[in-house]
C-alpha cells in the first residue's frame, strides 16, 4: 500500500485530537464530582445551592492545564461532549413568531371586513400549506377583493416607506421585511433571556425559511417558568438614572451595615473568595482600557459622562467591608460586579435589612453586555434607576414608531429612533428633566444602553451614536423596534424529559452499545480468526474516532445518536467482510498472500466507496430535513460512515500487511473450523424464483394496506398527527385500558391512546384533545383534564416524567418534510447509480428495491398494529426508513458492482447468464453483513429502551427485507428491463481499469 507513512501519521494525529477533546469531558466530570463532595452534608444529602456556588466560584478559574495552556471551567464546559435532552433531561421548544399581529399592527386603524376575512382564511390555509403566511394572506385578500389595493390598508404613519401609489408587490416586500425583522428581534430577545436564565449549554437557532425558533434547554426542571420566559412580551422602557455621587452615600450605609455584620461573624461563608478580582484601582484601569471611551450620544447632543473613576471610588469606599470589596468594583461608567458574583449581589439586595437602606424609588438593574478586562475577567455594570409613579417607567416602547441602524457624519454606526406624537411629548419632558444625566434604555429589566442627555430633544426624532459595531447598532435598533410591533410567539412543538428518564436512557444506551459491540466482536473473531481480530481493532478505532469527532464538533450525544453509533458497528465490519471475502477468493485462486491482499483491497474498494456514498446521501438528507434527536442521529451516522471507511480500508490494511510481512499464507487465517465450510459451492437459481418473490412481496404489502382499513387508522405518533403526549409513572402496574376509560370523559371523547411504555408501571398517554389550540392556556387545560382523569389512581402516585406537544401546523410540516426527504433520497440514489453504472436499468432496479423495502416496513408496522402491537410512526421512524434505504442500497451496490465485474470479464456471455453467478459469488458477504447488522439491531430492540423500540423494529424488518430485495428484486428488475444480450452491453465500464 502506498503512503503507509501518511496513513500512520494521520491515525496518530486523529487519535491525539480525539484524546485531547475527550479529556475536557473527563475534567468537567471531575470538577462536578468535586462540587458534589463539597456540597454533600453529613447526612449524605446534596445542597444544590452550595454545589452551584462552588461551580460559580470556579467558572472563570483555571481547572485544566494541557501542555502549558490553562483552561477555565467555562472553557472546559464549552468543549466537553454534551448530552442531548433525551439523555440529560430538559426541555425542547419550537416557537413560532406569529405574523398575524405584525400585519395587523402595520395596517394601523385602516381595517375592513375583507382584511379580517383574509387573515382568518390565511390562518386556515396555513395548516395544510408550506407557503408563507404573507403569501396566503395576499391570495385570500385578492380572492375577496379582486380590485382592492394593499396600499389602501398599509400606507399610513406606521409604514412611512409606503404611499397610496405603492404597488401590491412593493407592499408585500415591506410586509415580508417587517416579518423577517420581527423574527430577528424575537431571536435576539430570546437569546438574551436564555443567556440570563442560567442554563448550561443552551442551544437556540432560527430555522431558516420559517418564522420558527428552536430552543433546547438541558437540565431545566421548571417548564412553566420557561414557557413564561419564552412567550412573555418584550418590555421596553426608558428610565432616569441615579448618578454615582447620588447613590454613593447609600452604599456607605450598606458598607457600615456589612462591617457590623462581619464583626458579629454573621456573614461567615457568605461569599466565596474571588481570586480573579484585583484591587478596585487596578480593575478600573484594566476595564477602562478594555471598554474604551463611552461616547454614546442622542441626536448628536449626548456626550461622555464627566464623572471620574476616582470620585466613584472615594464615594463608595468599598474597602471598608471585605464582602463589599469582593463583590463590587468601579467601572468606566459606574459600579460593577464580576459576572460570576451577580447571584451573590442579587441575594444581598434581596435581604429586607439591605432594602431598607436604599430609597423606595431606587431600583438596581444589570447591564446586558459584560465588559471584558485585560485578564479575561468579565464584569457587568450595575445601574441605579429612578422609579416613577407606582413604580412605572416614565416612557415605554409602545410609543416608538420606528428604529433603524444608520451612519453618522463620520461614518460610524448609529441608531435613528422615531416616536409618535404622544411619545414625542414624553421624550421631550424626559430629556429636558435629565440634561447632563443618563437615560437608560431597558429591555426585560436589562440595560442595553445608558447615554447622557446634553439638551432637551423635541420632535420625537433622536439618534444614538457612539462606539458601536454595525452588529451592535443593528441589535439595539431591533431592541428599540420591539416596542413598536408586538410579535407574540406561540409554542408549536414542545418536549420535556425528566432527569430520571434521561438517566434511564443513558443506562439503556450504554447497555445496548456494549452488548452490540460484544456480539459483533465475538462473531467476527469466530468467523474470520486473525482477520476478525484485525476487523475488531478497526472497529474499536472507529468507535473511538466517532466519539472524539463528536466532541471536537461540540455535538451533543443523543439516544438516537447512540443508536447510530451502534448501527455503525455493524456497518464498520461490512467493509472488512467484503475485503476478507475478496482476499479469500484470490487465495483460493492460487495467488500468494501479498498479491491476494493487494487484489482483494483493490477489487473491494469501488464497492465499499459506492455503498458508503449512497448511505451518506441518506444521512445528509436526514440531517437537513430532520430536527432534534433525528438530526443527532444523522450527524452520528455521517461521522460513522467517514470513520468506518478510514478504519476499515486503511487502518485494517496497515494491520494486515504488518501481520503478513515476510510470512506465508498460513499465517493469515481468515477461516475457523466453524466457518471453513460455510457458503461453499452455492448455486441458488435466484433469477428462476424471482416471480415467486414478486408475488410474495405484493401479497405482504397488500395485506399491510388492508390492515390500515381494518384498523381504521395508521399508528402515527404525535409528530405526524399533532396533539399532546405524556409519559406517566405509577408506583405499580396499572391497566392501560382502564386508564383510557378514565380519561375518556375528561378528554371529551377526543382520540386518546394509552399504552404501556417500557415498564409495567409506566404508561404513555397520547391525546388529540384540543390539539388545534396551541396556546399555553390549552396546555394547562389538557394537563388539568389529565390530572382529573387520574384522580382515581392517586394511591398509585401518578407523576409525569416526560411530555411533548406538536401543533397541527407543525405536524403537517413534519409530514411533508418527511415525504420530501424520502423522495429526495430516492432521486439522489437514482442519479448516483446511473452515473456509476452507466445504465438506467441499474438505477431503476435499485430504486424499485428501495421502494419495496419502505413499503414492506410500512406494512410490518400496520400489521403489527392490527394485532395489538403498536409501534409509532414518527420522526424517528423516518430516520429508520432513510437508514434502511442507506443499508439496502449498500447491499445492492455491492451486487451491482460484481455484476459489472463479471460482465466485463465475460464479454461473450449473455447478460442473463451472468447475473446468477454474480449473485451467488456475493452471497456469503451479503449474509454475513446482514447477520452482523441483525445482531446489533436485535440488541437495540431488546435493550435500547422504549424511545428506540419503533426504530429498532423498523431496522429489524428493514435489514431482512434489504437483503431479500437485493437478491430477489433489484437484480431481477435489471434483468427484466434489459432485453438485449451481452454484446450490446459493452458500454458498462469497470471502475478500475487493470494495467496490461
C-alpha positions, 0 to 999 in steps of 0.5 A: 500500500502506498503512503503507509507513512501518511496513513500512520501519521494521520491515525496518530494525529486523529487519535491525539485530537480525539484524546485531547477533546475527550479529556475536557469531558473527563475534567468537567466530570471531575470538577462536578464530582468535586462540587458534589463532595463539597456540597454533600452534608453529613447526612449524605444529602446534596445542597444544590445551592452550595454545589452551584456556588462552588461551580460559580466560584470556579467558572472563570478559574483555571481547572485544566492545564494541557501542555502549558495552556490553562483552561477555565471551567467555562472553557472546559464546559464549552468543549466537553461532549454534551448530552442531548435532552433525551439523555440529560433531561430538559426541555425542547421548544419550537416557537413560532413568531406569529405574523398575524399581529405584525400585519395587523399592527402595520395596517394601523386603524385602516381595517375592513371586513375583507382584511379580517376575512383574509387573515382568518382564511390565511390562518386556515390555509396555513395548516395544510400549506408550506407557503408563507403566511404573507403569501396566503394572506395576499391570495385570500385578500385578492380572492375577496377583493379582486380590485382592492389595493394593499396600499389602501390598508398599509400606507399610513404613519406606521409604514412611512416607506409606503404611499397610496401609489405603492404597488401590491408587490412593493407592499408585500416586500415591506410586509415580508421585511417587517416579518423577517425583522420581527423574527430577528428581534424575537431571536435576539430577545430570546437569546438574551433571556436564555443567556440570563436564565442560567442554563448550561449549554443552551442551544437556540437557532432560527430555522431558516425559511420559517418564522420558527425558533428552536430552543433546547434547554438541558437540565431545566426542571421548571417548564412553566417558568420557561414557557413564561420566559419564552412567550412573555412580551418584550418590555421596553422602557426608558428610565432616569438614572441615579448618578454615582455621587447620588447613590454613593452615600447609600452604599456607605450605609450598606458598607457600615451595615456589612462591617457590623455584620462581619464583626458579629461573624454573621456573614461567615461563608457568605461569599466565596473568595474571588481570586480573579478580582484585583484591587478596585484601582487596578480593575478600573484601569484594566476595564477602562482600557478594555471598554474604551471611551463611552461616547454614546450620544442622542441626536448628536447632543449626548456626550461622555459622562464627566464623572471620574473613576476616582470620585466613584471610588472615594464615594463608595469606599468599598474597602471598608467591608471585605464582602463589599470589596469582593463583590463590587468594583468601579467601572468606566461608567459606574459600579460593577460586579464580576459576572460570576458574583451577580447571584451573590449581589442579587441575594444581598439586595434581596435581604429586607435589612439591605432594602431598607437602606436604599430609597423606595424609588431606587431600583438596581438593574444589570447591564446586558453586555459584560465588559471584558478586562485585560485578564479575561475577567468579565464584569457587568455594570450595575445601574441605579434607576429612578422609579416613577409613579407606582413604580412605572417607567416614565416612557415605554416602547409602545410609543416608538414608531420606528428604529433603524441602524444608520451612519453618522457624519463620520461614518460610524454606526448609529441608531435613528429612533422615531416616536409618535406624537404622544411619545414625542411629548414624553421624550421631550419632558424626559430629556429636558428633566435629565440634561447632563444625566443618563437615560437608560434604555431597558429591555426585560429589566436589562440595560442595553444602553445608558447615554447622557442627555446634553439638551432637551430633544423635541420632535420625537426624532433622536439618534444614538451614536457612539462606539458601536459595531454595525452588529451592535447598532443593528441589535439595539435598533431591533431592541428599540423596534420591539416596542413598536410591533408586538410579535407574540410567539406561540409554542408549536412543538414542545418536549420535556424529559425528566432527569430520571428518564434521561438517566434511564436512557443513558443506562439503556444506551450504554447497555445496548452499545456494549452488548452490540459491540460484544456480539459483533466482536465475538462473531467476527473473531469466530468467523474470520480468526486473525482477520476478525481480530484485525476487523475488531481493532478497526472497529474499536478505532472507529468507535473511538474516532466517532466519539472524539469527532463528536466532541471536537464538533461540540455535538451533543450525544443523543439516544438516537445518536447512540443508536447510530453509533451502534448501527455503525458497528455493524456497518464498520465490519461490512467493509472488512467482510467484503475485503476478507471475502475478496482476499479469500477468493484470490487465495483460493485462486492460487495467488500468494498472500501479498498479491491476494491482499493487494487484489482483494483491497483493490477489487473491494474498494469501488464497492465499499466507496459506492455503498458508503456514498449512497448511505451518506446521501441518506444521512445528509438528507436526514440531517437537513430535513430532520430536527432534534434527536433525528438530526443527532442521529444523522450527524452520528451516522455521517461521522460513522460512515467517514470513520468506518471507511478510514478504519476499515480500508486503511487502518485494517490494511496497515494491520494486515500487511504488518501481520503478513510481512515476510510470512506465508499464507498460513499465517493469515487465517481468515477461516475457523473450523466453524466457518471453513465450510460455510457458503461453499459451492452455492448455486441458488437459481435466484433469477428462476424464483424471482416471480415467486418473490414478486408475488410474495412481496405484493401479497405482504404489502397488500395485506399491510394496506388492508390492515390500515382499513381494518384498523381504521387508522395508521399508528402515527405518533404525535409528530405526524398527527399533532396533539399532546403526549405524556409519559406517566409513572405509577408506583405499580402496574396499572391497566392501560385500558382502564386508564383510557376509560378514565380519561375518556370523559375528561378528554371529551371523547377526543382520540386518546391512546394509552399504552404501556411504555417500557415498564409495567408501571409506566404508561404513555398517554397520547391525546388529540384533545384540543390539539388545534389550540396551541396556546399555553392556556390549552396546555394547562387545560389538557394537563388539568383534564389529565390530572382529573382523569387520574384522580382515581389512581392517586394511591398509585402516585401518578407523576409525569416524567416526560411530555411533548406537544406538536401543533397541527401546523407543525405536524403537517410540516413534519409530514411533508418534510418527511415525504420530501426527504424520502423522495429526495433520497430516492432521486439522489440514489437514482442519479448516483447509480446511473452515473456509476453504472452507466445504465438506467436499468441499474438505477431503476432496479435499485430504486424499485428495491428501495421502494419495496423495502419502505413499503414492506416496513410500512406494512410490518408496522400496520400489521403489527398494529392490527394485532395489538402491537403498536409501534409509532410512526414518527420522526424517528421512524423516518430516520429508520426508513432513510437508514434502511434505504442507506443499508439496502442500497449498500447491499445492492451496490455491492451486487451491482458492482460484481455484476459489472465485474463479471460482465466485463470479464465475460464479454461473450456471455449473455447478460442473463447468464451472468447475473446468477453467478454474480449473485451467488459469488456475493452471497456469503458477504451479503449474509454475513453483513446482514447477520452482523447488522441483525445482531446489533439491531436485535440488541437495540430492540431488546435493550435500547429502551422504549424511545428506540423500540419503533426504530429498532423494529423498523431496522429489524424488518428493514435489514431482512427485507434489504437483503431479500430485495437485493437478491430477489428484486433489484437484480431481477428488475435489471434483468427484466428491463434489459432485453438485449444480450451481452454484446450490446452491453459493452458500454458498462465500464469497470471502475478500475481499469487493470494495467496490461 
